[in-house]
Amino acid sequence: MNPIKNFDHNSRILVVGTSGAGKSTLARKIALTLGIKDIELDALHWGPDWTETPLEIFEGMVRREIRENRGFVIHGNYTKIQGITWGSVDTVVWLDYTKTVVMWRVLTRTLRRIIAKEKLWAGNVETFRKSFLGKDSIIAWAWNTYARRKVASTFFRTFIGKPSSSSRLCLDYLVADFSFE
C-alpha cells in the first residue's frame, strides 16, 4: 500500500519526526517527484555562524513560502511556528522510528557532514566539537528531545483536526518505495 499515491502538484505536505528520522531526505524526494516547492525550515531558521533568525522574520519567511507556492512540502520541527505549518497543510507524514534507528542516523549523518565539511544553511558547517562536545550538540539534542517529539507528533496528529490526512510511517521500505503514479 502506498500511503501517498494520491499526492499531486497541488499537495500541501508537512513531514515531521524526531531529529534524524529522515524528514529532509523524504521531503526532497517528494518535492522532486511532484514538482512542488521544498520548504526546508532549517534553511530559513539558521543564519551565518549558526545564528537564529529572529522569530518575526522566520514566521514571515515561512508564511511567504506557503503563500507563494500552490503545492509544497515543509520539513522541520519548530514548535514556535507549528500553528503556521500545521494549519497550512492538507497532509502530514509522520516518520516514526525507534530511538536506536534515529540515533544511528544522526550519528552517521553528523560524521559524514564533519568529514566532508559539508556546507549547510547559510554556509554553516558541523564540527566535531560543536556536534559532539558543545552545549548545542545535535547528538545530545536528538537523544534528549526524542520522547518529547514523539509525544508532540502524536498529540497534534490526533487532536488538531487539521490536516485532513495523515500517514504514520515507521518502515523504511514504505518510505523508499514511494511511487507517485
Secondary structure, 3 states (H helix, E strand, C coil): CCCCCCCCCCCEEEEEECCCCCHHHHHHHHHHHHCCEEEEHHHHHECHHHCECCHHHHHHHHHHHHHHCCCEEEECCCHHHHHHHHCCCCEEEEECCCHHHHHHHHHHHHHHHHHHCCCCHHHCCCCHHHHHHCCCCHHHHHHHHHHHHHHHHHHHHHHCCCCCEEEEECCHHHHHCCCCC
